[in-house]
Every structure is written in structure tokens, then in C-alpha cells.
Amino acid sequence: METRYHLKNGAKPISHMSMENSKFNKMKTNKILVGGITGGVALFLLGWVIYGMLLMDYSTAHYNQCMNRPMQDMIWWSMIVSNLA
């Protein structure tokens, strides 16, 4: 038995619309990618401000300095990539 819908302009109800629409999937993927990259950059900068600037004096006074690398030995590109992963 076929159900007939009487909507204006022959539109289908939302529950029967296909989610396989490529434009819908593309928009969703773009939002996820942009949000992930933006969040990664924001958290990296926030961590740098909090731990690298605000708590630097406290860290040097109270943490074991034998474990820390000097700032000249930091590999920045790898730290940025690890924050995005």
C-alpha cells in the first residue's frame, strides 16, 4: 500500500528526505574539518599562553628541571602536529 502525501509543491516530509545528499555530506564534513583545525589551533595557543607565559616562573621554581628540554631544542612543527592529531 502506497502512502500519499499532500504537501505544497510536491515536497516530501523531512523524515523521508534522503540523508545521502552529497551537498549535505559535504557541508557536514567541511564543518567538522574546519572546527577540528580551529579547535586545535585555539587549544595550542591557549596552552602556550597558560603554561608558556603565565605559569613559566612557577614551573621553573617548582618542577624538576632535569626532565625539561631547553627552549632551543623544542621541535615546534611536531608539537603543532601533535596538537592537531
C-alpha positions in Angstrom: 0.0 0.0 0.0 1.5 3.4 -1.0 1.1 6.3 1.2 0.3 9.6 -0.5 1.4 12.9 1.0 -0.4 16.1 0.3 2.2 18.8 0.8 2.6 22.0 -1.2 4.7 21.9 -4.3 5.1 18.1 -4.1 7.6 18.4 -1.2 8.4 15.3 0.8 8.2 15.2 4.6 11.5 15.6 6.4 11.5 12.1 7.6 11.6 10.7 4.1 14.3 13.0 2.7 17.5 11.3 1.8 20.5 12.0 4.0 22.7 10.7 1.2 22.5 14.1 -0.4 26.1 14.9 -1.4 25.7 18.6 -0.6 24.6 17.8 2.9 27.5 15.4 3.5 30.0 17.9 2.0 28.8 20.7 4.3 28.9 18.4 7.3 32.5 17.3 6.5 33.6 20.8 5.9 32.2 21.9 9.3 33.9 19.0 11.1 37.3 19.7 9.4 37.2 23.5 10.0 36.0 23.0 13.6 38.8 20.5 14.3 41.5 22.7 12.8 40.2 25.8 14.5 39.9 24.0 17.9 43.4 22.5 17.6 44.9 25.9 16.9 42.9 27.6 19.7 43.9 24.9 22.2 47.6 25.1 21.1 47.6 28.9 21.6 45.7 28.6 24.9 48.2 26.1 26.2 51.1 28.3 25.1 49.6 31.3 27.0 48.8 29.4 30.2 51.8 27.1 30.5 54.4 29.0 28.4 53.8 32.5 29.7 51.6 32.7 32.8 53.0 29.7 34.7 56.6 29.8 33.4 58.1 31.2 36.6 56.1 28.8 38.8 57.2 25.9 36.7 60.8 26.7 36.7 60.7 27.2 40.5 58.7 24.1 41.5 59.2 21.4 38.8 62.1 19.1 38.2 64.1 20.9 35.6 66.2 17.8 34.7 63.2 16.4 32.7 62.5 19.6 30.6 64.1 20.5 27.3 65.6 23.9 26.8 63.5 26.1 24.5 66.2 26.0 21.8 65.8 22.2 21.5 62.0 22.3 21.0 60.7 21.0 17.7 57.8 23.3 17.1 56.3 21.7 13.9 56.0 18.4 15.7 54.3 20.0 18.7 51.8 21.7 16.4 51.0 18.5 14.5 50.6 16.5 17.8 48.0 19.1 19.0 46.0 18.7 15.8 46.0 14.9 16.0 
